[in-house]
Amino acid sequence: MSKTLPSLFLSHGAPNIVLHPTPAHKFMRAFGEELVAEFDRPKSILVCTAHFETAQPTLTADRKPAMIYDFGGFEPELHRWRYDAPGAPDVAARAVSLLDAAGLHARAVTGRGFDHGTWTPLSLLFPKADIPVAQISVQPQLTGAHHVAMGRALASLRDEGTLIVGSGSATHNLGAFFRGGYKPDSPAPDWVETFAGWVHEKAEAGATDDIAAFETKAPFARENHPTPEHFLPLPFAMGAAGPGAKGKRVHSSHEYGVLVMDAYRFDSAA
């Protein structure tokens, strides 16, 4: 098989998703196998993670990345969780070159491990941890259009066997989660369903400009994303599929009412 890999947007959820067989957990467990069956095993993975925030595009270039346990209040075993995939410094260097050529001044750094926006979904998608992984940061102070441009600049990596993943969350209002008294199976409020439905419509229509401008165009945008870092991996992933790409929602579920766990794949336009 020589088909070009899609780009992905995954709602990574809380880190303890790796421990509990939620619908999103089960989806990611199966989806990694489906990708390998359709496209062969990726040569490398590049993850744009909501938990890596910088002022400029920044790539991780460690050969043996450490682990970052950037959370509290969860099961103790999560602080012993290991995802010992090798790093991908060659992918990081290539990405820096592509971003610089596109006028998006980037840099590579070492000494930053895998955060849970990376190791949580990859532990489920590719549990053998045998595919090299690099991470790229989000720039929350910049626009969704900037993140589309980042993805577009890196789209050719997919032709080289790199799986590009945007790891964030379809909705991410933790204040509402903690205040709302929601249970794991609570129904989604209207303001959550309306926003998630808008994202679904625009992603599958290939309306990249609307997704990029979600803060002003989407209904209940601020209620679902008081800060943008967990949404920005979505326009990044759309951009990485190239101009004219349309999405396909490959998973839809929600947890605790307000946490939508939707996932999308984006294939290049025919």
ZIKA-V350648 format. One record per residue. N is the residue number from 1. PSI is psi in whole degrees, -180 to 180 (* if undefined). NEAR is the number of other ideal C-beta (glycine too) atoms within 12 Angstrom. D_FIRST is the distance of its C-alpha to the first C-alpha in whole Angstrom. Layout:
# ZIKA-V350648
n = (N:N)
psi = (PSI:PSI)
near = (NEAR:NEAR)
d_first = (D_FIRST:D_FIRST)
This chain:
# ZIKA-V350648
n = (1:2:3:4:5:6:7:8:9:10:11:12:13:14:15:16:17:18:19:20:21:22:23:24:25:26:27:28:29:30:31:32:33:34:35:36:37:38:39:40:41:42:43:44:45:46:47:48:49:50:51:52:53:54:55:56:57:58:59:60:61:62:63:64:65:66:67:68:69:70:71:72:73:74:75:76:77:78:79:80:81:82:83:84:85:86:87:88:89:90:91:92:93:94:95:96:97:98:99:100:101:102:103:104:105:106:107:108:109:110:111:112:113:114:115:116:117:118:119:120:121:122:123:124:125:126:127:128:129:130:131:132:133:134:135:136:137:138:139:140:141:142:143:144:145:146:147:148:149:150:151:152:153:154:155:156:157:158:159:160:161:162:163:164:165:166:167:168:169:170:171:172:173:174:175:176:177:178:179:180:181:182:183:184:185:186:187:188:189:190:191:192:193:194:195:196:197:198:199:200:201:202:203:204:205:206:207:208:209:210:211:212:213:214:215:216:217:218:219:220:221:222:223:224:225:226:227:228:229:230:231:232:233:234:235:236:237:238:239:240:241:242:243:244:245:246:247:248:249:250:251:252:253:254:255:256:257:258:259:260:261:262:263:264:265:266:267:268:269:270)
psi = (139:18:148:134:147:170:157:149:125:135:110:-19:-171:153:-26:7:-26:-17:-22:132:62:167:-40:-40:-50:-39:-51:-36:-43:-32:-35:-43:-38:-41:-46:-40:-35:-35:-1:172:129:146:-28:169:136:120:123:108:135:-16:15:96:128:171:-24:159:127:131:144:135:23:144:-34:82:145:-176:143:126:79:59:170:165:7:-178:138:-32:-20:-27:-1:1:139:137:93:42:147:157:175:67:-27:-39:-40:-45:-42:-41:-42:-44:-44:-41:-42:-41:-27:5:13:94:119:169:159:145:158:165:9:121:-173:122:173:-14:-20:-55:-24:-59:-37:-29:-28:-42:-47:73:-16:-15:42:12:129:141:133:155:148:144:164:158:87:-21:-8:176:167:-35:-37:-41:-33:-46:-39:-49:-44:-40:-27:3:-34:-19:-30:-36:-19:8:12:128:120:124:128:120:108:-128:135:-35:152:70:90:-27:-47:-37:-48:-33:-23:-12:31:148:164:-34:19:142:154:132:162:-40:-24:-48:-40:-44:-48:-36:-39:-45:-45:-49:-48:-38:-44:-20:-8:26:70:-40:-37:-45:-42:-34:31:-32:-28:-20:-28:141:136:32:-48:-35:-34:-25:80:-30:152:-5:-30:-13:-31:-29:-18:-54:-31:-49:-39:-45:-38:-15:-6:168:140:1:144:151:165:124:118:-8:143:122:169:159:144:38:-56:-2:98:131:28:151:148:148:148:124:150:148:145:*)
near = (13:10:15:29:37:36:50:50:50:50:46:46:45:32:34:28:39:31:20:21:15:26:25:37:33:18:32:36:24:21:30:34:19:19:30:20:13:21:27:16:23:37:25:34:47:56:55:54:45:43:36:39:29:27:16:24:41:31:42:44:31:27:20:22:36:21:28:27:26:25:24:13:13:22:18:12:13:27:18:13:28:21:38:24:34:25:36:38:26:25:39:39:25:30:44:32:23:34:37:21:16:23:15:32:20:33:24:31:26:21:15:30:29:41:35:37:44:46:39:44:48:46:35:37:42:31:24:17:26:19:33:34:48:49:49:56:43:41:32:27:16:26:24:40:26:31:43:41:31:47:47:36:32:45:37:28:41:38:23:23:27:37:46:51:52:53:51:50:46:46:43:41:32:24:15:28:29:14:12:21:11:22:14:21:14:18:16:32:25:16:25:38:25:21:36:42:26:29:41:29:21:31:40:26:20:27:27:36:21:27:46:33:23:38:27:16:20:35:23:28:30:21:24:43:36:21:22:35:33:38:45:47:53:54:46:55:51:52:43:48:42:30:19:19:36:28:37:24:30:31:33:25:29:34:33:29:29:38:39:45:40:43:47:43:37:45:31:27:16:10)
d_first = (0:4:6:9:11:14:17:19:23:24:28:28:32:34:33:35:32:30:33:34:31:32:30:28:27:26:24:22:22:20:18:16:15:14:12:10:9:8:6:7:10:12:13:16:18:21:23:26:28:32:34:33:36:37:39:36:32:32:29:29:29:30:28:30:30:33:33:35:37:38:40:43:44:41:41:42:39:37:38:37:34:31:28:27:24:24:25:23:26:23:22:25:27:24:24:28:28:26:28:31:30:30:34:33:34:33:33:32:34:34:36:34:32:30:32:31:29:27:27:28:25:23:25:23:20:19:22:22:22:20:18:20:22:24:26:27:31:32:35:37:40:38:36:33:33:33:30:28:29:27:24:24:25:22:19:18:17:14:12:13:11:15:15:18:20:24:26:29:31:31:35:37:41:42:45:45:43:46:49:48:49:45:44:41:41:43:42:40:43:43:43:39:38:39:37:34:34:35:32:29:31:30:27:26:28:26:29:29:32:34:32:33:36:36:39:41:39:38:41:42:40:43:43:40:39:42:40:37:35:33:32:31:28:27:28:26:23:23:24:21:19:21:24:24:21:22:22:21:23:22:25:28:31:34:36:40:41:40:36:33:30:28:24:22:19:18:16:16:19:18)
